[in-house]
């Protein structure tokens, strides 16, 4: 079989696999890719070794398919990952109005617009301008990261305390969400220091040492919340068309492209944080632009950070997918860059076409089975994946992360504060006093 057909079949297989996995609430594609990396490393040097022409296009397709379709559980099953946090509120509004299908397709349309923007606008300019930008900005990343952290914490606004008798009760009502947000950020940061400095996870799966913590911080709390308090979903209607035009698409690309670009380029800044910054910067009010913009942001964050590894002269490892590929393969010039761009184009088209049938299948599943049952199955799958990859130690880390991740759920604070697990230790290390803090914590 020729190399062309091997690449084509690999990218199609990876896209279809991740598109199906994206429908499972709480399961992240990086967890599956991590297991595949272990498999490939185990076969290295044997008669069954997997060539780069197979796993590079396949993993590209997996990242693209996930970026496009993980909106389905975010909107229809209420279990978002951190990069979909801003899609959930208006998406849930669409769901409870019987327009869940329309909400998912709007986000998919945003993802497709993000793919056009990434391939036709960003990709041609990236090899010429991004290496120059990297040389200018690389000495300033530490204070940029601290500014982002400061803005994220300061933008957590009090949600209570407006009425009632003065005193400590009113003070607590005003500050409980703020204090919960700060506590979440600091506790997650402490957990991050431990995992990044003295991780108890076995060294053979060291590149997955953060995975069980992320599962505990983001996936398990929402599964538990769905199991305990899932509401009845009204009958859903299948929209015949989407009420969008060129102006809506361009404005969503502007807001989402800015947020996704920030998240993809700056280290440790994820899609949720980038979306928050872009939302404040562009101040788009239309719900359609809001939902589509998050589809754009999510696609550019996941796929753009993956693409940066292959940009000639840049070769940045920003996202989890890029880190995993780099353990297996080192990109080599323009040929690999064009290969990945072609795979992204094919995978984006396939995953967009799969959105409608998979969204309909999920709505059929919701109609036949209770939210609680679906969330229970998802929780079992998540825990089994953590146990399979990282063992009982990883399961214990996930339980600790769950305790921290439940704080925003219980007190109504921003779940983005859980990203302190990466933001705080990395910012401290980049600023040069990470070793001092680890010494104070007894982790040296």
N, C-alpha and C positions, 0 to 999 in steps of 0.2 A: 504494500500500500504506500502511495506517495506521501511525502511530508505534508502536502496541502490538506489531504483528506484526514490525516492523523490530527492535525491542528484543528480542523473544522469539527470533527467528531468530538474532540476533547473539550472544546469550548461549549459545544451544544450540551454535552453530558454534564459539565460542571454547572452550566446555567440552569438546566432542568432540575438537577439535584438540589441546588441551593434555593430555587424557587419553591420546590415542595417543602423543604425544611423551613423556609421563611414563614410558612403558614402555622408552624407550631409555636405557641406563645412562650416567650421566655428563653427559647433556644437560640444561641448566637452562632452565626456562621464561623466565627473564629474558633469556637470550640471544636467544630467538626474539622476545620482546616488543621487545627493542632493535632487532632488524632491522625489525619492523613499524613502530616509531616513525620510523625512518629513511625507510621507504616513505611513511608518512603525511605527514611533513614535506616530502618531495620532491614530493608531489602537492598540497601546500597552495597555494591560489590558482589552481589549474587547473580545468578542466572536470570532472576526475575526483576532486576533493577528497572526502574521506571525512568525513561528519558525525559529531558527538559521539554521536548516538543509535545509531551503529553501533559505534564503537571503544571507548566506555566500557563498554557491556554485554559486548562481546566480550572485552576485557581482564579484566573482572571474572570472566567464566567461565573464562578461561585460568588466572588465579591460583587459583581454587577447584578446578578440575579437577586442576591440578598438586599442590596441597596434599593432595588426597585420594588420588591414584593414584601419586605417585612412590615409594610404599612398594613397589611391584612390583619395580623393579630393586634397591631397598635390601635386600629380603629374598631375592628369588629369583635375582638376578644379582650380588649382592655388591658393588655400586658405589654407596655412599651419597653424598649431598651432606652438608654439615656439619650441617644441621638434623635429619638422620636417623641420626646417629651412635649414639644410644642405642637405636635400634630394631634395629640390626644384630646385636648379640651374641645376644640372645634370639631374634631372627628367624632368624639362621643356625642356631641350635640347633633351631628348629622345622623348618627346611629339611633338615638332616642327619638328622632323625628321621622324614622323610617327611611332615611336616605343614606344608610351606611355604604351601600354599593357606590353611590355617587361620590361619597367622600374618599373612598379608596381609589376610584378612577381619577379623581382630581389630583391626588398625590402622585399616581402613576404618570399622569400627563406632565406633572412637574418634573418627575424623574426623567422622562423622555426629553423634555426641554433642556434639562441639565446635561443630558448626554450630547445633544447637539451643540450646546455651549462649550462643553469640555473638548469635543473632537474638532469643531470648526473654528473656535476662537482661541481657547487656551492652548491646545496642543501645538498649533503652528508657531505660537509666540514663545512657548516655554523654553525650548533649547537656547534661544538667543538671550532672553531677558532674565529668566529665573536664576541661572548661575551668577549673574551680576548682582541681582538682588540678594542672593545668599551671602555673597562676599561682603556686602554693605551691612546686612542685618545680623550676621551671626554673632557679633560681639555685643548685641543689644537684646538678645532673646530673653535674658534673665529679668530685666526690668519690665519688658513688655508683658511677660507672664505674671509678674507681681501686680501690674496695673489691671490685668484681666481678673485676677483673683479678687483684688480690692473692689472692683466694680461689681463683680458677681455677688459678693457678700453685702455691699452697701445697697444694692438694688432690691434686696429682700425687704419689702415694705410691711409695716405692721398691719395686720388684718382685723384687729379688734381694738377695744378700748375707746371707741368713739362716744359711747353713752354709758350711763350708769353712775352710781355714787363714786366720788373720788376716794382714793385710798389704794392699799396694796392689791386689792382684788382687780381694780381697773388697770393698775400698772402691770400686773401679771397677764391680764387679758390682752394687753397691747403688745407685750414683749415675749409671750410664750412661743410664737412662731419664729421670731428672730433668734431667741435663745436656742430653740430646737435646731435652727439652721446652722448656727455657729457650732453647737455641740456636734452635729452631724459632720460638719466639715473637719473639725479638729479630731474627732474619733476616727473618721475615715483616714485622715492624714497619718495618725499614729499607726493604724493598721498598715498603711502603705509603707511607712518607715520600716516596720518589722518585716514585711514581705520582700521589700527591695534590698534589705540589708542582711537579715538572718532568716531567710525563708525556710520554714520547716518542710516544704515540698521537696520530694526526692530530686536529686540533681539531674536525673535522666529526663525529667519533664520540666526542667527549670524555666523554659520559655513559656510555660503555662502557669507559672506560680501566681499570677494575678487573676487568672480565670475563675477559680472558685470564689474569690472575694467579690468579683463583679456579679457573679450569679447570685450571691447572697445579698448584695446591695440593691440590685435592680430587679432581677427576675423573680426570686422567691417571694418577696413581700407582696408583689402584685398578684401572684398566683394565690397566696394565702388570702388576700383581700377579696379576690373573686370567689373563692370557696366559701368564705364566711358570709359575704354580704352581696352576692351578685343579684342585680335587679333583673326583672323580666324584660326581655328585649321586645319592642313592638314589631309588628309585621313589617318586613322590609320590602321596598318597591325597587324594581330595576329600572333605572333611568334610561330613556332611549337616546338622549344626547346630553352633553355637558354645556352649561351656559357660560362659555368662555369665548373670548375674542383675542385678537392680536395684542391689544393693550394689556389685557389681564396677563397674558403669557409673558410679555416683555417685563412687566413690573414684577412678576413672580421670579423671573430669572435675575433681575437686578437685586432683589432682596435676598433670595436664596443663594445666588452665586456669590454674593459678598460673605454671607455666613458660612457657607460650605468652603469657600476659598480660605478664609481665616482659619477654620478648623483643620483643613488639609495641610496648610503650609506651616503653621506655628506648632511647635512640639507640645504634646499633651493636651492641646486645646481640642476638645471633641465636638461633635456635631451639635449637641445641645447647647454648649457654651457659644459656639459660633452663631447658632440661630438666635440666641438671646441677644448677642451684640448687634447682629444685623437687624433684629426687630426693633431695637432702640434707635438704631441709626437711620432706618428707612421709614419707620412709623407707618406701615401699610395697614389700612383699616378693613379692607374688604376681606370677608372670610374666605372667598375663593382664592384670592392672592395669598392669604395666610397659609392655607393648606397646600396650595401648589408650590409656594415658596419653600415650604419645608421639604417637599419632594425633591426640589432642585438642590436644596442645601444637603440633604441626606445623600443624594447621589454623588455630588461633587466631593463631599467629605470622604465617603468610603472609597469611591473609585479614583478621585483625584489624588488622595494620599497614596494609593496603590500605584498610580501612574508615575508619581514623582520619583520612584525608585528607578524607572527606566528612562528618564529624561537625560539625553546625552550631556555630559559635563556637570550634572547635578547629583543624581543617584542618591536622593534623600530617602531615609527610612523613617517615615512619619507614622503610618498606620500599622495596625496589627498584621494585616495581610502582607505588607511589604517586609516586615520583620521575619515572617515565616518563610516567605520566598527567599530571602537573603540567606537563611540557614541552608538552603538547598542549591541556590543558583546565583551567580553574579552576572548582572546584565553586561552586554558587550556591544555598545554602540547603537547606531541608527537602526540596524536590522531588528534588534529586539524591541526598540521603541515602536517601530511601525507594526511589528507583529502584535504587540499589546494593544495598540490603537485599533487595529482591525478586529481583534478579539472583543474589545469593548463595544465596538459598533454592532457586531453580530449579536453579542449577548444582550445588549440593550434592546434590540428589536425583538428578540425571542422572549425575553422576560416581560416586556410590555404586552405582547400578544397573549402571554399566559395569565396576565393579571385578571382579565374578565372571567375566564372559566374558573380560576381558583377562588376568586372572590365569591362567585355564585355558589361554588361547592361549600365554602365556609358558611355562607348564609344558610344553605340547606342543612349543614351540620348543626348550626345554632337552632334552627327550627325544629330539628329532630331530638336534639340532646340539650340538657340544661347546661348553662354556663359553668356551674360548679363541677360537673362531670368532665367537661373539656379541660378546665383548669387543673383538676386533680390528675388527669392523664399527663398534662404538660409538666406538672410538678414532679411526677415520678420519672419522666424522661430526663428532666434537668438533673435531678439527683443522681440518676444512674450514669449520666455522662460525666458528672464531677467525680463520682466514685471510680469510674472506669479509667479516667485520664490521670487523676491525681491521688487516688486512694482515699483511705479513711482520714488522713491528715487534711486533704483538700476538702472533705466533707465537713470537718470541724471548722475550717476557715470559712466555708460557706455559711455555717450556722452563726458564727461570730458576725460576719457581714450582714446576715439577715437581721440581727439585733440592731445594728446601726441603720440599716435600710428601712426599718419600720418606724424610725423616729419621724421622718417627713410625712409618712402615711398617717401616723397617729396625731401629729400636731399641725398638719397642713402647711408645712414649710416646703421650700423648693427642693426637689429631689436631685437637682444638679449639684447640691452641696456634697453629695456622696462622692463626687469626683475629686474631692480632697485627697482620696487615696493615691492619686497620681500627681495632682497639681501641687500639693504642699511639699512632699519630699523632693520632687524634681526641681521645683522652684528654689528650695533651700540648697540643693546640690549645685545648681547652676550659679547661685549667688556666692558659693564658696564657704557656707557655714553649715553644710549638711553633716559633716563629720563631727562638728561640735555638738549638734543636737543628738546625733546617734550616741555620742559619748555620754550626754546627760541621761539618755534613756537606757544606758547600759547595753547597747547593741554592738559595740565595737569588739 
